[in-house]
């Protein structure tokens, strides 16, 4: 009898603590351009106003800084800054449609990779970020440039328009650069936010 009462009390307590929300948070998994998960974001799916439900961007109850990231989508030039580098980069992958055709500016490490299978060389600008074993991940974007590329590991500032392209049946993101500048002063190579 005590076990039944205890279970009943525990169940009622759980119901009381769960509250009455219009909708529960939705767990979205973003995909990088290569189809791999980029970042899990808890997003409140309940609109802030019934009148503007279709026009109101999602709010991030657990990450209030993300409201700044969402607001930056409306800028003429979206600058991905050091403080929110991971969050802003991942927001581009999560909300790609909001960024396609827009100009993005950021700093990072220049990198080049040549595929052994195809012989194609790819270029990117990234920073190290959280991964499965500490700071062994990276975030940033593939870049294309009509001029001479810098040396690998150079610290650069890039400005370019976000575009999608298809290759081998997969869709990828990249920045078509209008500016690539090698900088003498390096920013934080390892970022956590």
C-alpha positions in Angstrom: 0.0 0.0 0.0 2.9 2.4 0.8 4.5 1.7 -2.6 1.2 2.5 -4.4 0.8 5.7 -2.5 4.4 6.7 -3.1 4.1 6.0 -6.8 0.8 8.0 -7.0 2.4 10.9 -5.2 5.5 10.7 -7.5 3.3 10.7 -10.6 1.2 13.6 -9.4 4.4 15.5 -8.6 5.8 14.9 -12.1 2.5 16.1 -13.7 2.5 19.2 -11.5 6.1 20.1 -12.3 5.7 19.6 -16.0 3.5 22.6 -16.4 1.1 23.5 -19.2 3.0 24.5 -22.3 1.4 25.0 -25.6 4.1 22.8 -27.2 7.1 21.0 -25.9 10.6 22.1 -27.0 11.7 20.5 -30.3 15.1 19.0 -30.7 16.5 19.9 -34.1 19.7 18.4 -35.6 21.4 20.6 -38.1 23.2 19.1 -41.0 26.6 20.3 -42.3 27.0 20.7 -46.0 28.4 17.1 -46.0 25.2 15.7 -44.3 26.8 15.2 -40.9 25.2 16.6 -37.7 26.4 20.1 -37.0 24.8 21.0 -33.6 21.8 20.1 -31.6 19.7 23.1 -30.7 16.7 23.1 -28.4 14.2 25.4 -30.0 10.9 26.5 -28.5 8.3 25.8 -31.1 5.5 27.8 -29.5 5.1 31.2 -31.2 5.5 34.3 -29.1 2.3 35.8 -30.5 -0.7 34.1 -32.1 -1.1 37.1 -34.5 2.5 36.9 -35.8 3.0 33.1 -35.6 4.2 32.7 -39.2 6.5 35.8 -39.1 8.0 35.4 -35.6 11.5 33.8 -35.5 12.1 31.0 -33.0 13.2 32.1 -29.5 15.9 30.2 -27.7 14.9 29.9 -24.1 18.0 28.1 -23.0 20.4 30.1 -25.1 19.3 33.8 -25.0 22.4 34.8 -27.0 20.9 33.0 -30.0 18.2 35.7 -30.2 21.1 38.0 -31.3 22.2 35.4 -33.8 18.6 35.2 -35.2 18.4 39.0 -35.4 21.7 39.2 -37.3 20.1 37.3 -40.2 18.4 40.5 -41.3 21.7 42.5 -41.6 23.1 43.5 -45.0 26.4 41.9 -44.1 26.3 39.2 -41.5 29.4 39.3 -39.4 30.3 36.1 -37.5 32.2 37.3 -34.5 34.5 35.4 -32.2 32.2 35.4 -29.2 29.4 33.5 -30.9 31.4 31.9 -33.7 30.1 28.3 -33.2 26.5 29.4 -32.7 26.4 31.8 -35.6 28.1 29.3 -38.0 25.7 26.5 -37.0 22.7 28.9 -37.4 23.7 29.2 -41.0 23.5 25.4 -41.4 20.3 25.1 -39.5 18.5 28.0 -41.2 20.2 27.9 -44.6 17.2 29.4 -46.5 17.5 32.6 -44.3 21.1 33.0 -45.3 21.4 32.0 -49.0 22.4 34.9 -51.2 23.5 37.0 -48.2 27.0 38.4 -47.5 28.9 36.8 -44.6 32.1 38.1 -43.1 34.3 36.4 -40.6 37.9 35.5 -39.6 39.6 32.1 -39.3 42.3 29.7 -40.3 42.7 29.1 -44.1 42.8 25.4 -45.0 43.1 23.5 -48.2 42.2 19.8 -48.8 42.7 17.7 -52.0 40.5 14.7 -52.4 42.5 11.6 -53.1 39.6 10.1 -55.0 38.8 13.0 -57.4 41.9 15.2 -57.2 39.7 18.2 -56.5 41.1 20.8 -54.1 38.7 22.4 -51.6 39.4 25.5 -49.6 37.8 26.5 -46.3 38.1 29.1 -43.5 37.4 27.7 -40.0 38.1 27.7 -36.3 38.5 24.8 -34.0 35.5 24.2 -31.8 33.8 21.6 -29.6 33.9 18.0 -30.7 33.4 14.6 -29.3 36.7 14.7 -27.3 37.2 18.3 -26.4 38.2 20.9 -29.0 38.7 18.4 -31.9 35.8 19.8 -34.0 35.8 22.6 -36.4 33.3 25.1 -37.7 33.4 27.4 -40.7 32.7 27.3 -44.4 34.1 26.1 -47.7 35.2 29.1 -49.8 35.8 29.7 -53.5 38.0 32.6 -54.8 38.9 33.7 -58.3 42.3 35.0 -57.2 45.4 33.5 -55.6 44.7 31.6 -52.3 46.9 32.3 -49.2 49.1 29.7 -47.5 47.5 27.0 -45.4 47.2 28.0 -41.7 47.2 31.7 -42.6 44.8 33.8 -40.5 42.4 35.4 -42.9 39.3 37.6 -43.0 36.8 36.6 -45.7 33.7 38.3 -47.1 31.4 36.4 -49.5 27.9 35.4 -50.5 26.6 32.1 -49.3 25.6 29.7 -52.0 24.6 26.0 -52.4 26.2 23.7 -54.9 25.6 20.0 -55.8 28.4 17.5 -56.2 28.0 13.7 -56.4 24.3 13.9 -55.5 24.9 15.9 -52.3 24.2 19.6 -51.6 26.9 21.7 -50.0 27.3 25.3 -48.8 30.2 27.6 -49.6 31.0 31.3 -49.7 31.7 32.8 -53.1 34.3 35.4 -51.9 34.5 39.0 -52.9 37.3 39.6 -50.4 40.1 37.5 -48.8 42.6 39.3 -46.6 45.5 37.7 -44.8 45.8 39.3 -41.3 48.9 39.6 -39.1 47.0 39.4 -35.8 45.3 36.1 -35.2 42.0 35.8 -33.3 41.0 32.8 -31.1 41.7 29.6 -33.0 39.7 27.6 -30.5 36.1 28.8 -29.8 33.4 27.3 -27.6 30.3 29.4 -28.3 
